[in-house]
Amino acid sequence: MTKFSPSESALEGFRITRERPGTILAWSLVYFLGIMVIAMIMVMALGPDFIKFVQNGGLESGDAGAYGSVLRQHQFAFLAIIVISIFLLSVLMGGIYRLALRPSEKGIAHLRLGADELRLTVVNLALFSVGVLFLVLAFGAASLGGPFGVVVSLGLAGAMIWAGVRLLLATPMTFAEHRIAIFDSWRLTKGHFWSLFGMTILAIIFYIMVWLLFSIISYATVAIAGGNAAIANPSNLAPLAIVAFIATLMVQLLLPILQVVMIYSPLAEAYRELTGAPRG
């Protein structure tokens, strides 16, 4: 049986970040622009009713009935936004996999809009749908109440984790082999559940460490500049406050893309090690 190192694979995000800081920054800008576009589409598609719902604290209310009502009224708009969001993730994922598996293949910061990204979008939509189905079933079982409901919901949660790990390499495999490879991931990951699960946990821990480091640096910079009040008005900033404002902005730009890089790049390395595929 082919073996791979979960710890080495989990560190792939650090390697890419260290070797390609300019690329990471470019991806951050692309992600930011993508989020702005999605926000504009959301405002236009969902209309004033949804904006009023948000302004009235609907998202923080925890009212399941209110959520359900909004979803029913705007279900097609929400579906469109989900598809666009997953497409943005797939484009970034394509850049990560291209850099990890085919670094000689160029693009705009290794990003492209092509067949690879469309296949990744299809696979990500399929995986997202399976995840939603598991969650709906688990919450439905939990709503039954009693020991039976708890056992069933825990069993479904465990099954979701198991299936998720077995399908973990569907996206890098789809990218590397230029074809939809969801079920092929099931074959490739056979006998590697615990190694892949451990790799995923390590990758999440490494990202949390990075998040904490960035957050501490940002907090310390803002504190030295005089606190949040000192950077609240960008038109009237002292020199230290300008530095703190820029640092805070950079953290907000970098952290989301670092999360994507550090979670998904280990998948490419795990696929490469398990298949013996060359880098490049």
Secondary structure, DSSP 8 states (H G I E B T S, - for coil): -----HHHHHTHHHHHHHH-HHHHHHHHHHHHHHHHHHHHHHHHHHHHHHHHHHHTTHHHH--HHHHHHHHHHTHHHHHHHHHHHHHHHHHHHHHHHHHHH-TTS-SBTTB--SHHHHHHHHHHHHHHHHHHHHHHHHHHHHHT-HHHHHHHHHHHHHHHHHHHHHTTTHHHHHHHHTS--HHHHHHHTTT-HHHHHHHHHHHHHHHHHHHHHHHHHHHHHHHHHT-GGGGS-TTS--HHHHHHHHHHHHHHHHHHHHHHHHHHHHHHHHHHHHHT----
